[in-house]
Amino acid sequence: MDIIFLRGLQVDTVIGIYDWERTISQTIVLDLDMATDIRKAAETDDIAHTLDYKAVSKRIISFVESSEFFLVETMAERIATIIMEEFSVPWVRVTLNKKGAIRGASDVGIQIERGDQSAHA
């Protein structure tokens, strides 16, 4: 399997457990690694035979912007589910960075992997 990735996808959303977080938008940064097989696309030079990362990014941006989760864990899980189910991706790694959430730390968040891990081996 091959990996198509998106790095540094910034989206503003309501996220957090504290009262003050429920009243503001915060920027989260997403990194996505998605297993796919690019051979037919490479052979035909046709986007119809690959994972359209623009379509993925548009769908995830729309989803995250309209969400209001308390936990980054919930958001990461839902993002993974959307990618796997709507884009037929057998394996995905989602890294969700809630920059600035902890004083003194530049980055904080979660990384999850879902699906068939042999798909990216």
C-alpha positions as a Python dict, from the first residue, in 0.01 Angstrom:
ca = {
    (1, 'M'): (0, 0, 0),
    (2, 'D'): (99, 356, -58),
    (3, 'I'): (38, 657, 167),
    (4, 'I'): (-128, 980, 63),
    (5, 'F'): (-80, 1244, 328),
    (6, 'L'): (-199, 1590, 427),
    (7, 'R'): (11, 1792, 670),
    (8, 'G'): (-69, 2103, 869),
    (9, 'L'): (-438, 2130, 777),
    (10, 'Q'): (-559, 2417, 999),
    (11, 'V'): (-925, 2439, 1092),
    (12, 'D'): (-1106, 2665, 1339),
    (13, 'T'): (-1362, 2496, 1563),
    (14, 'V'): (-1518, 2486, 1907),
    (15, 'I'): (-1329, 2224, 2107),
    (16, 'G'): (-1264, 2176, 2475),
    (17, 'I'): (-1410, 2091, 2814),
    (18, 'Y'): (-1382, 2429, 2986),
    (19, 'D'): (-1662, 2685, 2983),
    (20, 'W'): (-1440, 2949, 2822),
    (21, 'E'): (-1350, 2706, 2542),
    (22, 'R'): (-1716, 2657, 2457),
    (23, 'T'): (-1749, 3027, 2369),
    (24, 'I'): (-1454, 3064, 2128),
    (25, 'S'): (-1308, 2905, 1817),
    (26, 'Q'): (-966, 2746, 1844),
    (27, 'T'): (-739, 2636, 1562),
    (28, 'I'): (-659, 2270, 1542),
    (29, 'V'): (-393, 2134, 1309),
    (30, 'L'): (-442, 1798, 1141),
    (31, 'D'): (-195, 1559, 982),
    (32, 'L'): (-352, 1272, 791),
    (33, 'D'): (-184, 958, 654),
    (34, 'M'): (-412, 746, 436),
    (35, 'A'): (-332, 409, 285),
    (36, 'T'): (-424, 357, -78),
    (37, 'D'): (-292, 193, -392),
    (38, 'I'): (-171, 453, -643),
    (39, 'R'): (-50, 215, -915),
    (40, 'K'): (-353, 241, -1143),
    (41, 'A'): (-358, 622, -1108),
    (42, 'A'): (12, 635, -1192),
    (43, 'E'): (-40, 410, -1491),
    (44, 'T'): (-338, 604, -1629),
    (45, 'D'): (-251, 953, -1500),
    (46, 'D'): (-618, 979, -1399),
    (47, 'I'): (-737, 1112, -1063),
    (48, 'A'): (-1040, 883, -1080),
    (49, 'H'): (-806, 598, -981),
    (50, 'T'): (-663, 748, -664),
    (51, 'L'): (-762, 909, -337),
    (52, 'D'): (-854, 1271, -409),
    (53, 'Y'): (-682, 1455, -123),
    (54, 'K'): (-862, 1779, -212),
    (55, 'A'): (-1198, 1606, -165),
    (56, 'V'): (-1077, 1458, 164),
    (57, 'S'): (-957, 1796, 291),
    (58, 'K'): (-1280, 1973, 193),
    (59, 'R'): (-1490, 1709, 370),
    (60, 'I'): (-1279, 1715, 686),
    (61, 'I'): (-1267, 2097, 698),
    (62, 'S'): (-1645, 2114, 664),
    (63, 'F'): (-1693, 1850, 934),
    (64, 'V'): (-1450, 2004, 1184),
    (65, 'E'): (-1573, 2361, 1133),
    (66, 'S'): (-1930, 2257, 1214),
    (67, 'S'): (-1841, 2034, 1511),
    (68, 'E'): (-1843, 2125, 1881),
    (69, 'F'): (-1674, 1833, 2056),
    (70, 'F'): (-1553, 1839, 2413),
    (71, 'L'): (-1263, 1597, 2354),
    (72, 'V'): (-995, 1579, 2087),
    (73, 'E'): (-1028, 1202, 2117),
    (74, 'T'): (-1386, 1216, 1991),
    (75, 'M'): (-1297, 1445, 1702),
    (76, 'A'): (-1002, 1228, 1593),
    (77, 'E'): (-1217, 914, 1603),
    (78, 'R'): (-1491, 1072, 1392),
    (79, 'I'): (-1239, 1204, 1138),
    (80, 'A'): (-1088, 856, 1102),
    (81, 'T'): (-1434, 705, 1052),
    (82, 'I'): (-1526, 959, 782),
    (83, 'I'): (-1204, 899, 589),
    (84, 'M'): (-1232, 521, 604),
    (85, 'E'): (-1604, 496, 529),
    (86, 'E'): (-1657, 778, 279),
    (87, 'F'): (-1329, 744, 88),
    (88, 'S'): (-1276, 364, 111),
    (89, 'V'): (-943, 400, 290),
    (90, 'P'): (-832, 73, 457),
    (91, 'W'): (-598, 239, 710),
    (92, 'V'): (-563, 593, 841),
    (93, 'R'): (-346, 778, 1091),
    (94, 'V'): (-496, 1100, 1230),
    (95, 'T'): (-279, 1341, 1426),
    (96, 'L'): (-480, 1618, 1587),
    (97, 'N'): (-279, 1904, 1735),
    (98, 'K'): (-448, 2152, 1968),
    (99, 'K'): (-163, 2403, 1966),
    (100, 'G'): (-129, 2616, 2275),
    (101, 'A'): (-362, 2406, 2490),
    (102, 'I'): (-91, 2360, 2754),
    (103, 'R'): (118, 2653, 2870),
    (104, 'G'): (482, 2591, 2791),
    (105, 'A'): (412, 2326, 2526),
    (106, 'S'): (413, 2416, 2158),
    (107, 'D'): (209, 2111, 2061),
    (108, 'V'): (-44, 1888, 2234),
    (109, 'G'): (-295, 1646, 2095),
    (110, 'I'): (-360, 1292, 1992),
    (111, 'Q'): (-254, 1046, 1725),
    (112, 'I'): (-469, 746, 1635),
    (113, 'E'): (-446, 472, 1377),
    (114, 'R'): (-751, 285, 1254),
    (115, 'G'): (-805, 8, 1004),
    (116, 'D'): (-591, -270, 865),
    (117, 'Q'): (-235, -191, 972),
    (118, 'S'): (-95, -430, 711),
    (119, 'A'): (-234, -193, 447),
    (120, 'H'): (55, 47, 505),
    (121, 'A'): (332, -198, 588),
}
